Amino acid sequence: MNTSLHDSITIDTEIQHGKPVLKGTRIPIAIIIGSLAGGMSYEEVMQEYAVTQQQILTSLAYFAEILNYETIYPMEKAS
C-alpha cells in the first residue's frame, strides 16, 4: 500500500474487529464503498458519516489497490 494510504487508513484489532477504517474514526472503508455502490452521492456520504471528500477518495483508492491483489476466478455456469 502506498504511503499516503498508510497515513489515512488504519487497521487495529481493537477497532471494528480489525477491518480497515479511516484513521481517527471508527468508519470502515467498506461502509464508504458500500454506500457509494448503493447509490449515495459523495455529498450524502459526507453528510451521513461526517467524512471529507478526500477521505472518500482515499477509501476508493484503498479499495482499488486491494483489488489489484485479488485473484478473480470466473463463475461456473449452473447446469
Order of alpha helices (4+ residues) and beta strands (2+ residues): alpha-beta-beta-alpha-alpha-alpha
